[in-house]
Structures are given as structure tokens and as C-alpha cells.
Amino acid sequence: GIAWDHINVFPTFESYVEQFKIFVNQIPDGGSLIYCEEDIEVKKICEAVSNNVIKFPYNIPQYEIKDGITFLINAKSEMRNPIAVFGHHNLLNLQGAYLVCKQLGVTNEQFYNSIQTFKGAAKRLELVGRSEVLMVYKDFAHSPSKLKATTDAVREQFNSRNLIACMELHTFSSLNENFLEQYKGSMDKADEAIVYFNPHTIEHKKLKPISFEQVSAAFARNYVTVFNDSALFQGYLKQKNYKHDVLLLMSSGNFDGININEFGKSLIAKADKAIANQLFIEIKNSSFDFVPRIR
């Protein structure tokens, strides 16, 4: 996919897109060009290639979701294969990988059998821990397109759970006031959206300060909780009353010093303990009237 990013290197969208044009035009005659035609910019570039290449456009493969598990449907055999990764963007990447493997002589059966054990890349929708009460995922998502793809993926996969999406504005692009508006709608699928940024990081990158109001307005949803203090951000998540939730922690950093794995697991343990204590109290406070029976 092509989505504008790295504005310190590519100051305009056109300069960013140009790099992809340069790449496809360097493919030698007889080479293969595998591309996702769902992306408008990608499709325009690839269809305009004039050199003698073999084109393999693709779309999302057939799939279904059952009980929080994605099943890939083999187009030829109609078999349903459970996979560990999920989300529209991951399925598109998977289809691209399938076409690469086909060029290398990998059979359909080999591909569908092998893909079931692929757990995804580190920090890309990586499961930190889970229980019936709370599931925690971490992701490197920071640019608007990645943030939206990740949030949408979790919403689709676990549509019966309450989704709390947290992201850190951490990169040069994301902390630039002129780029903030690109985040519009990127967390719309979350039940609760939380954004964190550190003013010292902005100073370090020699950018103009941004305000809570600017950040909230940029995401253009009814309500966004904004923090610029890591301790307050952590405290807010610690005090929440989790019941049937998914917590998504997205950052190319670490929310200023948080060990995300340890933090996520501690939240799960605390949530489980709170539910257990609540259940114990409810049982203890229940009154049972026993009426003796005389035969």
C-alpha cells in the first residue's frame, strides 16, 4: 500500500509516490510485478508500467472469522485453514506472499499447510497476553494508514469485545502539526480512543509544540482521551474496570519507558483478580433460605 509518511524525507505526497514509480520501472524485462490492486495509487502506477513485465494483481483472499479465529479458504479445495494472523492488511500481505511462493514453485497444499503456523512479525499485532476478561495486543502502528488497519483488524476479529485503542504520537511525521490531520478517522472503530505524546520528544525533534485540542481535533471522533504524562497514562489504564475488553497498545516507541509486555500482563492479572474478588463477594452476600422437609 502507498500512504504518505516520512515527511522529513518526502515533504510532499507526490515525492513519496515517485519512489514507487522509480522502483517498478527498474524491474528487468521478463520480470514479475506482484501488486495489490485494492490500493488506488499502487494500481495506477503498476498499470502504467511500460516495460515488458508479467503482472500479477491481487485482492484479499477468501476468509471467514469464527470465535475470534480467522480461517483462510483454499480457493481450489474449499478447505478452511485456521491461521494465527488476522486483519484485512495481513490477509492482503498473505495473498501477495502466496503469489511470490507460486513463482518459486511452492504448491497450494504446501502454502496452506505452512501458513497456519506463521504467527506474524514481532510487534505487528503481537499478542501480549489474554484471558476471558482482558486481551492485550501491541503493534508498531504509528502512521495513519497503519493505525487504521490495526484498529479495524482487531474490531473485526473480536467484535463482541469492548475495544480500547491506545497510540503514541512518536515519529517526526506524527508530531508535526501540519501532518496531524492525516489521522482523521484512523481510530473510529475503537470503542475508546486514547492518544499519548511527550512534549520533550517534540522539543528534541525541534518541532512546534502541539496541544491537547489539536490532537483531539485531528482524530475527528466524538471523544479522544489525550495524555502527555506517561505516569498518568499508565494510571488511567490500571484503574479501569475491565470486563470483556481488548486493549491495543500501538507505538513505534514505548510510551516513554513502559515495558509493554510486563505492563500488559500485569493489567490482565489485576483484571482477573478483580473479577474473582467480585464473584467471591457476590457469593458471600447471597442469602440462601433452607426450608426443612418433613417426610
Short mmCIF file of the C-alpha atoms (twelve columns), coordinates in Angstrom:
data_MODEL
# 
_entry.id   MODEL 
# 
loop_
_atom_site.group_PDB 
_atom_site.id 
_atom_site.type_symbol 
_atom_site.label_atom_id 
_atom_site.label_alt_id 
_atom_site.label_comp_id 
_atom_site.label_asym_id 
_atom_site.label_seq_id 
_atom_site.Cartn_x 
_atom_site.Cartn_y 
_atom_site.Cartn_z 
_atom_site.pdbx_PDB_model_num 
ATOM 1   C CA . GLY A 1   0.000   0.000   0.000   1 
ATOM 2   C CA . ILE A 2   1.027   3.594   -0.578  1 
ATOM 3   C CA . ALA A 3   0.250   6.017   2.234   1 
ATOM 4   C CA . TRP A 4   2.247   9.196   2.756   1 
ATOM 5   C CA . ASP A 5   4.797   9.005   5.561   1 
ATOM 6   C CA . HIS A 6   8.350   10.153  6.449   1 
ATOM 7   C CA . ILE A 7   7.589   13.769  5.587   1 
ATOM 8   C CA . ASN A 8   11.058  14.845  6.759   1 
ATOM 9   C CA . VAL A 9   12.442  12.887  3.772   1 
ATOM 10  C CA . PHE A 10  9.486   13.176  1.353   1 
ATOM 11  C CA . PRO A 11  7.883   16.581  2.015   1 
ATOM 12  C CA . THR A 12  5.016   16.029  -0.440  1 
ATOM 13  C CA . PHE A 13  2.780   13.083  -1.260  1 
ATOM 14  C CA . GLU A 14  3.924   13.284  -4.892  1 
ATOM 15  C CA . SER A 15  7.597   12.937  -3.935  1 
ATOM 16  C CA . TYR A 16  6.715   9.860   -1.865  1 
ATOM 17  C CA . VAL A 17  4.747   8.203   -4.697  1 
ATOM 18  C CA . GLU A 18  7.585   8.915   -7.134  1 
ATOM 19  C CA . GLN A 19  9.833   6.410   -5.310  1 
ATOM 20  C CA . PHE A 20  7.426   3.578   -6.157  1 
ATOM 21  C CA . LYS A 21  7.346   4.622   -9.804  1 
ATOM 22  C CA . ILE A 22  11.154  4.515   -9.892  1 
ATOM 23  C CA . PHE A 23  11.126  1.034   -8.366  1 
ATOM 24  C CA . VAL A 24  8.638   -0.615  -10.760 1 
ATOM 25  C CA . ASN A 25  10.359  0.897   -13.788 1 
ATOM 26  C CA . GLN A 26  13.633  -0.748  -12.750 1 
ATOM 27  C CA . ILE A 27  12.195  -4.270  -12.983 1 
ATOM 28  C CA . PRO A 28  14.038  -6.000  -15.863 1 
ATOM 29  C CA . ASP A 29  12.238  -7.333  -18.941 1 
ATOM 30  C CA . GLY A 30  10.542  -10.641 -18.227 1 
ATOM 31  C CA . GLY A 31  10.419  -9.904  -14.501 1 
ATOM 32  C CA . SER A 32  7.319   -10.313 -12.316 1 
ATOM 33  C CA . LEU A 33  5.339   -7.482  -10.763 1 
ATOM 34  C CA . ILE A 34  3.031   -8.632  -7.957  1 
ATOM 35  C CA . TYR A 35  0.819   -5.850  -6.640  1 
ATOM 36  C CA . CYS A 36  -2.343  -5.209  -4.659  1 
ATOM 37  C CA . GLU A 37  -4.928  -3.634  -6.923  1 
ATOM 38  C CA . GLU A 38  -7.098  -2.631  -3.947  1 
ATOM 39  C CA . ASP A 39  -4.725  0.299   -3.415  1 
ATOM 40  C CA . ILE A 40  -5.620  3.040   -5.901  1 
ATOM 41  C CA . GLU A 41  -2.136  4.578   -6.080  1 
ATOM 42  C CA . VAL A 42  -0.443  1.173   -6.452  1 
ATOM 43  C CA . LYS A 43  -2.859  0.169   -9.187  1 
ATOM 44  C CA . LYS A 44  -2.278  3.411   -11.143 1 
ATOM 45  C CA . ILE A 45  1.494   3.014   -11.007 1 
ATOM 46  C CA . CYS A 46  1.535   -0.668  -11.934 1 
ATOM 47  C CA . GLU A 47  -0.956  -0.384  -14.779 1 
ATOM 48  C CA . ALA A 48  1.133   2.418   -16.288 1 
ATOM 49  C CA . VAL A 49  4.359   0.365   -16.373 1 
ATOM 50  C CA . SER A 50  5.566   0.275   -19.964 1 
ATOM 51  C CA . ASN A 51  8.463   -2.189  -19.688 1 
ATOM 52  C CA . ASN A 52  7.946   -5.843  -20.532 1 
ATOM 53  C CA . VAL A 53  6.985   -7.352  -17.158 1 
ATOM 54  C CA . ILE A 54  4.473   -10.033 -16.161 1 
ATOM 55  C CA . LYS A 55  1.841   -8.503  -13.900 1 
ATOM 56  C CA . PHE A 56  0.082   -10.356 -11.063 1 
ATOM 57  C CA . PRO A 57  -2.591  -8.124  -9.494  1 
ATOM 58  C CA . TYR A 58  -4.322  -9.494  -6.397  1 
ATOM 59  C CA . ASN A 59  -7.104  -8.754  -3.920  1 
ATOM 60  C CA . ILE A 60  -7.957  -10.085 -0.486  1 
ATOM 61  C CA . PRO A 61  -8.304  -13.905 -0.350  1 
ATOM 62  C CA . GLN A 62  -11.444 -15.677 0.803   1 
ATOM 63  C CA . TYR A 63  -11.698 -15.953 4.577   1 
ATOM 64  C CA . GLU A 64  -14.104 -16.175 7.484   1 
ATOM 65  C CA . ILE A 65  -13.912 -15.453 11.207  1 
ATOM 66  C CA . LYS A 66  -15.309 -17.835 13.809  1 
ATOM 67  C CA . ASP A 67  -14.958 -17.382 17.571  1 
ATOM 68  C CA . GLY A 68  -12.047 -14.969 17.204  1 
ATOM 69  C CA . ILE A 69  -10.117 -17.169 14.737  1 
ATOM 70  C CA . THR A 70  -9.574  -16.373 11.059  1 
ATOM 71  C CA . PHE A 71  -9.925  -19.234 8.587   1 
ATOM 72  C CA . LEU A 72  -8.315  -18.966 5.157   1 
ATOM 73  C CA . ILE A 73  -10.412 -20.634 2.451   1 
ATOM 74  C CA . ASN A 74  -8.429  -22.539 -0.169  1 
ATOM 75  C CA . ALA A 75  -9.866  -21.300 -3.465  1 
ATOM 76  C CA . LYS A 76  -9.380  -24.684 -5.159  1 
ATOM 77  C CA . SER A 77  -10.287 -27.215 -2.462  1 
ATOM 78  C CA . GLU A 78  -12.703 -25.009 -0.420  1 
ATOM 79  C CA . MET A 79  -10.896 -26.259 2.707   1 
ATOM 80  C CA . ARG A 80  -10.823 -23.876 5.668   1 
ATOM 81  C CA . ASN A 81  -7.383  -23.442 7.225   1 
ATOM 82  C CA . PRO A 82  -7.058  -21.664 10.609  1 
ATOM 83  C CA . ILE A 83  -4.314  -19.027 10.706  1 
ATOM 84  C CA . ALA A 84  -2.713  -17.120 13.581  1 
ATOM 85  C CA . VAL A 85  -2.585  -13.712 11.861  1 
ATOM 86  C CA . PHE A 86  -5.688  -11.649 11.175  1 
ATOM 87  C CA . GLY A 87  -6.874  -8.367  9.719   1 
ATOM 88  C CA . HIS A 88  -7.514  -7.078  6.203   1 
ATOM 89  C CA . HIS A 89  -3.949  -5.781  5.782   1 
ATOM 90  C CA . ASN A 90  -2.379  -9.066  6.920   1 
ATOM 91  C CA . LEU A 91  -4.594  -11.064 4.564   1 
ATOM 92  C CA . LEU A 92  -3.577  -8.840  1.647   1 
ATOM 93  C CA . ASN A 93  0.093   -9.336  2.547   1 
ATOM 94  C CA . LEU A 94  -0.546  -13.069 2.812   1 
ATOM 95  C CA . GLN A 95  -2.044  -13.154 -0.691  1 
ATOM 96  C CA . GLY A 96  0.975   -11.302 -2.063  1 
ATOM 97  C CA . ALA A 97  3.249   -13.836 -0.356  1 
ATOM 98  C CA . TYR A 98  1.182   -16.656 -1.869  1 
ATOM 99  C CA . LEU A 99  1.837   -15.318 -5.392  1 
ATOM 100 C CA . VAL A 100 5.565   -14.983 -4.660  1 
ATOM 101 C CA . CYS A 101 5.625   -18.592 -3.439  1 
ATOM 102 C CA . LYS A 102 3.802   -19.725 -6.583  1 
ATOM 103 C CA . GLN A 103 6.591   -18.141 -8.680  1 
ATOM 104 C CA . LEU A 104 9.109   -20.140 -6.649  1 
ATOM 105 C CA . GLY A 105 7.346   -23.461 -7.254  1 
ATOM 106 C CA . VAL A 106 5.577   -23.830 -3.896  1 
ATOM 107 C CA . THR A 107 2.356   -25.843 -4.253  1 
ATOM 108 C CA . ASN A 108 -1.050  -24.783 -2.945  1 
ATOM 109 C CA . GLU A 109 -1.012  -27.591 -0.380  1 
ATOM 110 C CA . GLN A 110 2.451   -26.618 0.870   1 
ATOM 111 C CA . PHE A 111 1.460   -22.988 1.205   1 
ATOM 112 C CA . TYR A 112 -1.851  -23.520 3.015   1 
ATOM 113 C CA . ASN A 113 -0.311  -26.083 5.392   1 
ATOM 114 C CA . SER A 114 2.691   -23.912 6.211   1 
ATOM 115 C CA . ILE A 115 0.907   -20.575 6.631   1 
ATOM 116 C CA . GLN A 116 -1.080  -21.962 9.573   1 
ATOM 117 C CA . THR A 117 1.992   -21.832 11.844  1 
ATOM 118 C CA . PHE A 118 3.044   -18.288 10.882  1 
ATOM 119 C CA . LYS A 119 2.462   -16.068 13.924  1 
ATOM 120 C CA . GLY A 120 3.319   -12.766 12.267  1 
ATOM 121 C CA . ALA A 121 6.203   -10.359 12.718  1 
ATOM 122 C CA . ALA A 122 7.283   -9.072  16.114  1 
ATOM 123 C CA . LYS A 123 5.336   -6.007  17.297  1 
ATOM 124 C CA . ARG A 124 2.832   -6.421  14.476  1 
ATOM 125 C CA . LEU A 125 -0.465  -7.280  16.181  1 
ATOM 126 C CA . GLU A 126 1.579   -9.327  18.633  1 
ATOM 127 C CA . LEU A 127 -0.394  -10.930 21.466  1 
ATOM 128 C CA . VAL A 128 0.953   -9.874  24.866  1 
ATOM 129 C CA . GLY A 129 -1.492  -11.982 26.863  1 
ATOM 130 C CA . ARG A 130 -5.131  -12.948 27.118  1 
ATOM 131 C CA . SER A 131 -7.857  -14.080 29.467  1 
ATOM 132 C CA . GLU A 132 -11.648 -14.112 29.331  1 
ATOM 133 C CA . VAL A 133 -11.613 -10.691 30.979  1 
ATOM 134 C CA . LEU A 134 -8.880  -8.875  29.023  1 
ATOM 135 C CA . MET A 135 -6.770  -9.396  25.916  1 
ATOM 136 C CA . VAL A 136 -3.721  -7.187  25.222  1 
ATOM 137 C CA . TYR A 137 -2.057  -6.694  21.833  1 
ATOM 138 C CA . LYS A 138 0.885   -4.499  20.896  1 
ATOM 139 C CA . ASP A 139 1.627   -3.092  17.477  1 
ATOM 140 C CA . PHE A 140 4.213   -0.860  15.822  1 
ATOM 141 C CA . ALA A 141 1.406   1.108   14.116  1 
ATOM 142 C CA . HIS A 142 2.216   4.823   14.067  1 
ATOM 143 C CA . SER A 143 1.309   6.203   10.633  1 
ATOM 144 C CA . PRO A 144 -2.397  6.929   9.945   1 
ATOM 145 C CA . SER A 145 -2.881  4.056   7.479   1 
ATOM 146 C CA . LYS A 146 -1.231  1.506   9.783   1 
ATOM 147 C CA . LEU A 147 -3.136  2.791   12.791  1 
ATOM 148 C CA . LYS A 148 -6.437  2.435   10.959  1 
ATOM 149 C CA . ALA A 149 -5.551  -1.017  9.569   1 
ATOM 150 C CA . THR A 150 -4.620  -2.345  13.009  1 
ATOM 151 C CA . THR A 151 -7.626  -0.866  14.808  1 
ATOM 152 C CA . ASP A 152 -10.018 -2.126  12.126  1 
ATOM 153 C CA . ALA A 153 -8.430  -5.594  12.232  1 
ATOM 154 C CA . VAL A 154 -8.949  -6.004  15.984  1 
ATOM 155 C CA . ARG A 155 -12.507 -4.653  15.737  1 
ATOM 156 C CA . GLU A 156 -13.401 -7.217  13.048  1 
ATOM 157 C CA . GLN A 157 -11.679 -10.119 14.804  1 
ATOM 158 C CA . PHE A 158 -13.222 -9.512  18.245  1 
ATOM 159 C CA . ASN A 159 -16.472 -7.706  17.505  1 
ATOM 160 C CA . SER A 160 -18.171 -8.817  20.729  1 
ATOM 161 C CA . ARG A 161 -15.473 -7.277  22.951  1 
ATOM 162 C CA . ASN A 162 -15.019 -3.668  24.013  1 
ATOM 163 C CA . LEU A 163 -12.023 -2.246  22.121  1 
ATOM 164 C CA . ILE A 164 -9.711  0.242   23.850  1 
ATOM 165 C CA . ALA A 165 -7.174  1.566   21.340  1 
ATOM 166 C CA . CYS A 166 -4.106  3.449   22.615  1 
ATOM 167 C CA . MET A 167 -1.478  5.037   20.371  1 
ATOM 168 C CA . GLU A 168 1.625   7.146   20.876  1 
ATOM 169 C CA . LEU A 169 2.499   10.050  18.592  1 
ATOM 170 C CA . HIS A 170 6.233   9.419   18.447  1 
ATOM 171 C CA . THR A 171 7.665   9.879   14.933  1 
ATOM 172 C CA . PHE A 172 8.707   13.127  13.238  1 
ATOM 173 C CA . SER A 173 5.674   12.957  10.950  1 
ATOM 174 C CA . SER A 174 3.133   12.159  13.663  1 
ATOM 175 C CA . LEU A 175 4.296   15.026  15.904  1 
ATOM 176 C CA . ASN A 176 4.211   17.604  13.106  1 
ATOM 177 C CA . GLU A 177 1.144   19.850  13.435  1 
ATOM 178 C CA . ASN A 178 0.822   20.007  9.632   1 
ATOM 179 C CA . PHE A 179 0.611   16.198  9.411   1 
ATOM 180 C CA . LEU A 180 -1.770  15.591  12.338  1 
ATOM 181 C CA . GLU A 181 -4.895  15.962  10.212  1 
ATOM 182 C CA . GLN A 182 -3.873  12.785  8.337   1 
ATOM 183 C CA . TYR A 183 -5.065  10.834  11.417  1 
ATOM 184 C CA . LYS A 184 -8.706  11.712  10.799  1 
ATOM 185 C CA . GLY A 185 -10.885 8.620   11.249  1 
ATOM 186 C CA . SER A 186 -7.959  6.287   11.952  1 
ATOM 187 C CA . MET A 187 -9.392  5.049   15.271  1 
ATOM 188 C CA . ASP A 188 -13.097 5.315   14.523  1 
ATOM 189 C CA . LYS A 189 -13.673 1.575   15.001  1 
ATOM 190 C CA . ALA A 190 -12.436 1.661   18.616  1 
ATOM 191 C CA . ASP A 191 -14.968 1.964   21.451  1 
ATOM 192 C CA . GLU A 192 -12.456 4.123   23.302  1 
ATOM 193 C CA . ALA A 193 -9.529  6.016   21.753  1 
ATOM 194 C CA . ILE A 194 -6.518  7.166   23.788  1 
ATOM 195 C CA . VAL A 195 -3.592  9.201   22.395  1 
ATOM 196 C CA . TYR A 196 -0.301  9.859   24.181  1 
ATOM 197 C CA . PHE A 197 2.526   12.234  23.268  1 
ATOM 198 C CA . ASN A 198 5.568   13.585  25.105  1 
ATOM 199 C CA . PRO A 199 6.273   17.346  24.771  1 
ATOM 200 C CA . HIS A 200 10.004  16.659  25.341  1 
ATOM 201 C CA . THR A 201 10.074  14.413  22.254  1 
ATOM 202 C CA . ILE A 202 8.625   17.285  20.224  1 
ATOM 203 C CA . GLU A 203 11.338  19.612  21.566  1 
ATOM 204 C CA . HIS A 204 14.021  17.029  20.775  1 
ATOM 205 C CA . LYS A 205 12.806  16.822  17.173  1 
ATOM 206 C CA . LYS A 206 12.792  20.659  17.018  1 
ATOM 207 C CA . LEU A 207 9.124   20.816  16.100  1 
ATOM 208 C CA . LYS A 208 6.453   23.312  17.044  1 
ATOM 209 C CA . PRO A 209 4.501   22.328  20.218  1 
ATOM 210 C CA . ILE A 210 1.092   20.732  19.787  1 
ATOM 211 C CA . SER A 211 -1.860  20.991  22.159  1 
ATOM 212 C CA . PHE A 212 -4.408  18.543  23.562  1 
ATOM 213 C CA . GLU A 213 -7.059  20.334  21.492  1 
ATOM 214 C CA . GLN A 214 -5.075  19.940  18.248  1 
ATOM 215 C CA . VAL A 215 -4.585  16.221  18.845  1 
ATOM 216 C CA . SER A 216 -8.226  15.638  19.739  1 
ATOM 217 C CA . ALA A 217 -9.448  17.592  16.710  1 
ATOM 218 C CA . ALA A 218 -7.092  15.762  14.344  1 
ATOM 219 C CA . PHE A 219 -8.632  12.344  15.038  1 
ATOM 220 C CA . ALA A 220 -12.109 13.771  14.347  1 
ATOM 221 C CA . ARG A 221 -14.163 11.431  16.506  1 
ATOM 222 C CA . ASN A 222 -16.659 12.184  19.249  1 
ATOM 223 C CA . TYR A 223 -14.191 11.729  22.082  1 
ATOM 224 C CA . VAL A 224 -10.449 11.127  22.403  1 
ATOM 225 C CA . THR A 225 -8.612  10.913  25.722  1 
ATOM 226 C CA . VAL A 226 -5.234  12.654  25.384  1 
ATOM 227 C CA . PHE A 227 -2.251  12.312  27.754  1 
ATOM 228 C CA . ASN A 228 1.199   13.895  27.763  1 
ATOM 229 C CA . ASP A 229 2.360   12.291  31.009  1 
ATOM 230 C CA . SER A 230 3.306   8.600   30.935  1 
ATOM 231 C CA . ALA A 231 2.555   8.030   34.638  1 
ATOM 232 C CA . LEU A 232 -0.962  9.436   34.243  1 
ATOM 233 C CA . PHE A 233 -1.474  7.336   31.104  1 
ATOM 234 C CA . GLN A 234 -0.439  4.167   32.956  1 
ATOM 235 C CA . GLY A 235 -2.532  5.065   35.984  1 
ATOM 236 C CA . TYR A 236 -5.601  5.549   33.812  1 
ATOM 237 C CA . LEU A 237 -5.262  2.074   32.300  1 
ATOM 238 C CA . LYS A 238 -4.543  0.485   35.694  1 
ATOM 239 C CA . GLN A 239 -7.717  1.825   37.304  1 
ATOM 240 C CA . LYS A 240 -10.077 0.736   34.527  1 
ATOM 241 C CA . ASN A 241 -12.740 -1.821  35.319  1 
ATOM 242 C CA . TYR A 242 -12.101 -4.417  32.592  1 
ATOM 243 C CA . LYS A 243 -14.823 -6.980  31.942  1 
ATOM 244 C CA . HIS A 244 -14.698 -8.220  28.353  1 
ATOM 245 C CA . ASP A 245 -12.136 -5.980  26.657  1 
ATOM 246 C CA . VAL A 246 -9.316  -5.866  24.133  1 
ATOM 247 C CA . LEU A 247 -6.536  -3.376  24.860  1 
ATOM 248 C CA . LEU A 248 -4.474  -2.333  21.847  1 
ATOM 249 C CA . LEU A 249 -1.139  -0.583  22.553  1 
ATOM 250 C CA . MET A 250 0.293   0.998   19.392  1 
ATOM 251 C CA . SER A 251 3.609   2.817   19.223  1 
ATOM 252 C CA . SER A 252 6.954   2.892   17.442  1 
ATOM 253 C CA . GLY A 253 8.335   3.737   20.890  1 
ATOM 254 C CA . ASN A 254 7.277   2.502   24.328  1 
ATOM 255 C CA . PHE A 255 5.057   5.238   25.782  1 
ATOM 256 C CA . ASP A 256 8.187   6.623   27.488  1 
ATOM 257 C CA . GLY A 257 9.725   3.744   29.341  1 
ATOM 258 C CA . ILE A 258 6.912   1.203   29.623  1 
ATOM 259 C CA . ASN A 259 7.838   -2.456  29.291  1 
ATOM 260 C CA . ILE A 260 4.738   -3.216  27.254  1 
ATOM 261 C CA . ASN A 261 4.866   -6.984  27.802  1 
ATOM 262 C CA . GLU A 262 5.140   -6.684  31.586  1 
ATOM 263 C CA . PHE A 263 2.620   -3.861  31.735  1 
ATOM 264 C CA . GLY A 264 0.052   -5.724  29.652  1 
ATOM 265 C CA . LYS A 265 0.385   -8.941  31.649  1 
ATOM 266 C CA . SER A 266 0.064   -7.032  34.927  1 
ATOM 267 C CA . LEU A 267 -3.191  -5.467  33.695  1 
ATOM 268 C CA . ILE A 268 -4.550  -8.917  32.787  1 
ATOM 269 C CA . ALA A 269 -3.584  -10.360 36.188  1 
ATOM 270 C CA . LYS A 270 -5.169  -7.410  38.003  1 
ATOM 271 C CA . ALA A 271 -8.355  -7.621  35.924  1 
ATOM 272 C CA . ASP A 272 -8.697  -11.359 36.539  1 
ATOM 273 C CA . LYS A 273 -8.181  -10.863 40.282  1 
ATOM 274 C CA . ALA A 274 -10.792 -8.087  40.388  1 
ATOM 275 C CA . ILE A 275 -13.381 -10.300 38.676  1 
ATOM 276 C CA . ALA A 276 -12.582 -13.205 41.031  1 
ATOM 277 C CA . ASN A 277 -12.919 -10.950 44.095  1 
ATOM 278 C CA . GLN A 278 -16.211 -9.563  42.813  1 
ATOM 279 C CA . LEU A 279 -17.556 -13.070 42.275  1 
ATOM 280 C CA . PHE A 280 -16.478 -14.094 45.795  1 
ATOM 281 C CA . ILE A 281 -18.260 -11.077 47.316  1 
ATOM 282 C CA . GLU A 282 -21.431 -11.784 45.356  1 
ATOM 283 C CA . ILE A 283 -21.470 -15.388 46.544  1 
ATOM 284 C CA . LYS A 284 -20.715 -14.348 50.144  1 
ATOM 285 C CA . ASN A 285 -23.521 -11.788 50.175  1 
ATOM 286 C CA . SER A 286 -26.060 -14.140 48.667  1 
ATOM 287 C CA . SER A 287 -28.710 -15.347 51.131  1 
ATOM 288 C CA . PHE A 288 -29.948 -18.899 50.962  1 
ATOM 289 C CA . ASP A 289 -33.083 -19.878 52.816  1 
ATOM 290 C CA . PHE A 290 -33.248 -23.560 53.596  1 
ATOM 291 C CA . VAL A 291 -36.701 -24.927 54.409  1 
ATOM 292 C CA . PRO A 292 -36.536 -28.302 56.142  1 
ATOM 293 C CA . ARG A 293 -38.674 -31.030 54.627  1 
ATOM 294 C CA . ILE A 294 -40.575 -33.463 56.801  1 
ATOM 295 C CA . ARG A 295 -41.422 -36.758 55.236  1 
# 
